[in-house]
Amino acid sequence: MKRIKKHNLVVGLLFAYTTGMYIYFFPKNSEMSTTEKWAIVAASYIILIILWFVMRGRDRLRSKREKELSDMQNNKQ
């Protein structure tokens, strides 16, 4: 069974939560203009994309560091 990577799971859950909140609350909010609503939606999704890239980079660095440590331990033996 293939394991779901943490950065995909976290960002996917946040994406679903954010979308659900927009679907539920935005039609009921009449205090904001349509442009403001869409600007907030776009900004939220851009933040999620940036978060995904940052978390993916951290996972890659972590796996690279673990590989280097295991290589160093194998060379000592």
C-alpha positions in Angstrom: 0.0 0.0 0.0 1.4 3.4 -1.0 1.7 5.8 1.9 0.3 9.3 1.5 2.9 12.0 2.0 2.4 14.4 4.8 2.6 17.5 2.7 -0.1 16.2 0.4 -2.4 15.2 3.2 -2.1 18.4 5.2 -2.6 20.7 2.2 -5.5 18.5 0.9 -7.3 18.7 4.2 -6.8 22.4 4.4 -8.0 22.8 0.8 -11.2 20.8 1.5 -11.8 22.8 4.7 -11.2 26.2 3.0 -13.5 25.3 0.1 -16.2 24.1 2.5 -16.1 27.3 4.5 -16.4 29.4 1.3 -19.3 27.4 0.1 -21.1 27.7 3.4 -20.3 31.3 4.5 -19.8 33.4 1.3 -23.3 33.3 0.0 -24.6 34.4 3.4 -22.2 37.4 3.7 -23.7 40.5 2.1 -21.3 43.0 3.8 -18.5 42.3 1.3 -18.4 43.0 -2.4 -18.0 40.2 -4.9 -14.4 41.4 -5.7 -13.4 41.2 -2.1 -14.8 37.7 -1.7 -12.9 36.4 -4.8 -9.7 38.1 -3.7 -9.9 36.4 -0.3 -10.5 33.0 -2.1 -7.6 33.5 -4.4 -5.2 34.6 -1.6 -6.2 31.6 0.5 -5.5 29.2 -2.4 -2.2 30.9 -3.2 -1.2 30.5 0.5 -2.0 26.8 0.3 0.1 26.4 -2.8 3.0 28.1 -1.1 2.5 25.9 1.9 2.6 22.8 -0.3 5.9 23.8 -1.9 7.5 24.6 1.5 6.4 21.3 3.1 7.5 19.3 0.0 10.9 21.0 0.2 11.2 20.2 3.9 10.3 16.5 3.2 13.0 16.3 0.5 15.6 17.9 2.8 14.7 15.5 5.6 14.9 12.4 3.3 18.3 13.6 1.9 19.6 14.2 5.4 18.5 10.7 6.6 20.1 9.1 3.5 23.4 10.9 4.2 23.3 9.8 7.8 22.7 6.2 6.9 25.5 6.3 4.2 27.9 7.7 6.8 26.9 4.9 9.3 27.4 2.3 6.6 30.8 3.6 5.7 31.9 3.5 9.4 31.1 -0.2 9.6 
